[in-house]
Every structure is written in structure tokens, then in C-alpha cells.
Amino acid sequence: MLPDEISNLNWKIWMNRSRIQIAKQDIVSYFDELPNPVLKLKEIRTILSDQRAFWRLAQNTTGEQFIGFLVKHSKLKLFEFPFPQRAEKCYVWGDVPLLTILLGLKKELHFSHYTAMRIHGLTEQSPTSIYLTDERKSYPSSFERDKLGQAEIDHAFKQAPKVSNNMIEYAGKKIYLLNGVDTGHLGIITKQVNDDTGKEVHARITSVERTLIDITVRPIYAGGVFEVAKAFELAKGNVSINKLVSMLLKLNYAYPYHQAIGQYLERAAYKPSQIDLIRRIPIEHDFYLTHEMSETRYSKDWRLFVPKGF
């Protein structure tokens, strides 16, 4: 490269830096007013494209240069979450709670299972795991519901439960990003809550009714069946069994989870009229409260095997 070319290049670099430095206050003000402080790379590139002329930035200022400047000279921070199935990263403007950051990793994520229990006050524990669910479009199964017989149920529940390996350890927490079936976001609500540090979070979470269903289906993500039983106790007075039953029927599980829910309701001494709403659903097979139980007892009323001592 000739000396004049080097000089011109250095001049352009200086000019680009100078322009972005001059525009810094306007850029910071713009980002301060964004409704969502969690941004993906594509969103920042769009902002740069839309505001470039107003900020008088050079046309050759790339998205990476723009982000690099903001990370170094402003409140923009990069967060990376190397999940085994697919690593996720985002940029965050300012001091933002971890729960808010996690919800911004992908569109329409929601908190579920033990995390939803914690948010709704359905546990007395302080879970060290965070559960996020990403509903994905599902395709019709080749396994027909009416072919699910007693032998298939027995075989499935004598095996260990399937546990997602899409987990990372971050800031002293285990964070699970679960793949959920497409339910049309049934029972997903938004709620203003406080995280464990007292910071406010505008959270997408499963409702109390949906949470109780989810943890009945997957107690492994809720601290086990005794924690699930405690959640049903703590939900009394704050749950609509009518809504729960309606939701359960819409979810249309192949396995008869209503028998497990009936057992939990009875154990927590819900009103007979509430329990009767579950009893209306036919009981056709023996079922299991959870997978791989070593010693069990049998509940005749619900045709349900539960852990010995439960």
C-alpha cells in the first residue's frame, strides 16, 4: 500500500470515529428510550440502518464496528449462553435482571416448571435451576392415541424419565432451555414479578393452572413428586380447577395425567366438588405418579401407583 493510500485510510478511520463520537449522546439517548433493553444482532443492525443518516454516520460503518464502539464506550454488554443444542447470545443495554435477559434470547420464550412455581409462590424452596420453554411447531405423531394400552404405559413408566441435556451453568444457576410442543401458548401469561434479588421483571410464565399440569407431567423439572404435591397445597385458593380441567383436555395428552392430578388434589384436601371435576374424566388404565419408582403403593380410587410413603 502506498503512503498516500495509508494516509487516506487513516483519515477515513479517524473520520468514522469522530462522527460516532459526536453522535454518541444521541445514540445513548435513543437506546435509553428503547422499550426492550435486550437486543439481538439483527435488531442492532436494523437500528444502525434506520438511524445512520440522522446520526450522520459514515456509510462504511459496519454493524460490528457500531456494536464494538457501544460495548467499549457505553452501557451495551454482550451476553453469551452456549447451550449444547444451539448457542444463544444477545446484547443488553444497561443493568438488566437475568430473567429479563433470558426471555430475550428468543421470541416468545416463557418460564415454566420449577421457575414458574417459584414466581407463583408454589414452593418454599429456592431453586438453583431456571427453566425456560420454547414452544416449537409439532407434527402429527404416527403413534395413534387409541393404541396406547396398559403394556405401553407400564413399559414407559418403568424407565427413567427423559431429561433435557440443553442446559448450561451460568452465574451459579443451571439454566435449561426446554423444547416444548406447540400448544398455541395455552395458559401463558405475562406478569410483573420480582426476581430473587428484588428486581422487577416483566415475565412470560405459565399460569398457575398450566404450571400444575406441567409439573405433574414432568416432576423431574419441579424437584420431584413431593415438591409437586406441596405446589398443589400452596395453590389452594389461587387456582381454578375448572380452568385446569379445560386446559388439560385441550392439551390432550396420550397418558392419563388426570389420575395423577386427582391424587394430588385429594392429598391436598381440595373440596369434593373440585375433585369431582377430575373424576368426570374416564379412568381406563392403571397409571403412575412418576417414572422408575422402586417401591410403590396402589391407589384404587385413581388406579395409580405412587411412591411408597407418599
Salt bridges, closest charged atoms under 4 A:
ASP32 OD1 - LYS75 NZ 2.74
GLU64 OE2 - ARG45 NH2 2.32
GLU88 OE1 - LYS40 NZ 3.51
GLU88 OE2 - ARG86 NE 3.78
ASP95 OD1 - LYS199 NZ 3.37
GLU108 OE1 - HIS185 NE2 3.16
GLU124 OE2 - LYS230 NZ 3.78
ASP134 OD2 - LYS106 NZ 2.77
ASP134 OD2 - ARG136 NE 3.73
GLU135 OE1 - HIS185 ND1 3.74
ASP182 OD2 - LYS137 NZ 3.55
ASP196 OD1 - ARG118 NE 3.39
ASP196 OD2 - LYS173 NZ 3.51
ASP214 OD1 - ARG210 NE 2.91
GLU233 OE1 - LYS230 NZ 3.62
GLU233 OE2 - ARG267 NH1 3.86
GLU266 OE2 - ARG279 NH2 2.91
ASP276 OD1 - ARG279 NE 3.99
ASP286 OD1 - ARG303 NE 3.04
GLU295 OE1 - LYS308 NZ 3.81
